[in-house]
């Protein structure tokens, strides 16, 4: 489901969360920056080949468009849905279903820039973005993507929770008990604390994670040999991973509720 100003996503586990959609004005400003970057790349390439090859005006224009497509596609893939312009204006390309952004989607949405840019100044793409209820240009429709605002978006869960070995998850019956016993409010607190941990001063960070880890340990005790090597922060991260890991998606907000 999707409203005019936000993208509402329901995961396979039934968890719903929303992302704020980027408007046409913000996207156009970001595009202007990226056009400038593409033009700069074209000028640099022209200077490099000038000693051995003379380019016509038509060739220069085609080269500029091609370099823009290559640059934006490469940047969006390497920077998880962002270009220089999107970074400056707090925007990001994400999969419209909340899944991981795939290379094929990045390629498709950028190849269709050739159509969105017609007849000039991205008129087709701008009109489509303005009129579409999901604020998508033709490239987004074809690729199954949307552009969202990132100013209030938390890091993707796979960045917050990490992908390292989780010793707590190995004891499946205890992991299931954690999902049953930890209240949703306590699960959200763990996730929010992990997201904001770098904003805490060292003493507060230690104290908060110590309190959370103690609370979780009392709810579901683990054998000492499983947890003795874990710091309080890692313990909380492993607990949060058990609660949320099945809903990890790339480049989108954490879900509002833990997996049950």
N, C-alpha and C positions, 0 to 999 in steps of 0.2 A: 504494500500500500504506500501511497505517496501524497502528501499535501503540497500546496503550491510553494511553501517556504521551507519544507523539510522532507527528508526521505525517511520513511518508516519501514524498517526491516524486521521481519520475523525469521528467526533462525529455525533449523529443523527441530530444535528442542523446544520450540514454542516461546522463546525469549524475544521480546520486542525492544528495539532501541531506535533512536532517530538521529539523523544527521542534518545540519542546516545546509540548504542548497545555496550555491553561489548564484547571484543575479547577473543579468546581461552586462550591466555597467562594470562590475568588478572583473568579469571575464574579459571585457573589451580592453580595460586598462592593462590587465596582465598580458593580453595578446599584443598590445602596442610595445611592451617591453620585449617580448619574445621576437617580434618583428625586427626590432632594433638589433637584437643579438644576431638574428639570422642575416641581416644586412651587413653587420660587421664581419661575420664569417665569410660572406660572399666577397666582400672587399679584400679581405686577407687572401682568400684563394685566388682572386683575380690578380693580385700583385705577385703571387707566387708563380702563376703560369704566364704572366705578361711577357717575360723575356723569350718564351718559346712559342706562344700562341696568342693570336689576336682574337678577342671575343666580340661578336656583334652585340648590339643592344638586346635583341631578342634572346640570344644565348645567355647574356648576363641576367636577364629577368627570369628565365627558366632555371638557371643555376641558383639564384637567390631563393626561389620557391622550393627547389629540391633540398637545399641546405637547411631551410626552415623546417621541412618535414623530418629530415634526418636528425636535426638537433632536438626538436621537441619530442620525437619518439625516443631517442636515446636518453634524454633527460628524464622523461616520465618513467621510463623503466628503471633507471639507476637510482632516481630519487623518490621512488615509491609514489608515482603519480604527480610529481611536481616538476616545473620548469623554473627558470630564473624569475619569470614574470609571476608565476603562481606562488612562488615562495615569498616574493615581495608583497603580494596582496593577500596572503593567507588562504590560498586555494589548493585543492588537491583533487585529482581524478581518482575515483573509486569505482568498483564494480557495482552496478545498480542493484544486485541481489545481496550485497554484503560479503561476497566471496573474495578470494585472492585475485588481484588484478593480474591478468595473464599477458604475456608478450604479444599474443595475437590480437588482443583488444587494443593494446597501445599502437600496434602497427595499423590496424584498421581505422581507428579514429583519426590518426594523423594522415593516412593516405587520402581520406575523404576531405581533408582540408582543401584539396584541389576543387571540390564541388562547393564546399561551404564558402570558399573565397570568391565565388562568382557573384555578379559580373565584375565587381571590384569592392575593395574595402570590407570583405567578408559580409556582404549584404545578405546572401542566402543564409549563411550560418547565423548571423545576427537576428534576422527575422524569425528563423526557426527557434532559436533560443528564447526570444521574447514571447512568442506565441505558445510554445510547447508548455503544457502544464507541469512538466518535469524539468523545465529549463534546460533542455538538451538540444544541441545542434545536431545536424544530420550525422556527423561522425560519431556522436555519443549514441544515437539511436542504433546505428549499425553495429557498434562495438559493444553495446549493452553497458555503457558507463554513464556516470553523472559526475559533475564537478561540485564539490562541497566546500564550505568555509571551514578552515581549520583552527580559527582563533580560539574556539571553545571545545575543540576535539582532543580527547586524551590520546596518548600514544597507543598504537595497536597492541592487543593483548600479548602477541608473541614477543614484542619488545619488552613489555612489563614483566612477564612471567618467565621469559627465557625458554630455551628448548633443551636444557641440560637434563641429565638423569634425575628423576624424582623418586627418592627412596620411599617416601610415604605412600606413593601410588602403588608400589609393589605389593603391599598388604591390602588386597582388594576388599576384604571384609571390613577393615578399619577405614579405608577410604570411603566405602559406602556409608559407614556409620558417621563419618564426618559430614557427608552431604545431608544426612538425616538430622543431625543434632545441631549444626551451626545455624543460627537464625539468619535470615536474609540480611538484616541490618548489620550483623557482625561480619558477614561475607563482604558486603559493600564497603565496610570500614577498612577491611584488609586491602581490598583492591585500590581504594582511594589513597590509602597511606602509601602503598607501593608506587602509585603514579606520582605522588607529590614528595617522595622521600628526599629528593635532592634539594628541596626547598627548606628542609628542616636543618637546624643547626645540629652538630654532632651529638650533643648531650640529649636533646629532645628526640632525635632519631633513635638513639639507643633505648631510651625510656619507653617510647611508644611501641617499638617492636618487641621489647621485653614483656610489656603488659599484654600485647596481643598474643604472643607465643604462649605465655603462661595460661591465658584463658583457653586457648585451643588445646593445650596439653591436658588441662583438667577435664575438658569435655570428652576427649577421646585419647586416653593414654596409649602411647606406642612403646614397644620394647626398647630398653635403653640402647641396645646395640644398633638400632635403626636411626636414632635421633642424636646420639652423643656427639657426632661430628658436625652437627648443623648449628650455625649461629641462629640467633632469634630471628633475624631478618630473613635468612634462607628458609627457616621453618615456616614463617608466615607466607613466603612466596610459594613454597611447596603446597601448603594448604590451599591457597588461592588458586593454584593451578589445578588441583583436584576439583575444586568447585566450578571453575570456569573453562577449563582447557578444551572441552568439546565444542565450545562456541568461538574459539579463536578464529578470527578472520583478519586479513591484511588491510591496513590503511583506514579501519573504521573504528568507531567508538566501542568501548567495552559494553556488553549487554547490561541492562539495568538489574537483572536478577541472576543469581547463580544457577547452575544446572542442578536439577534435582532428579 
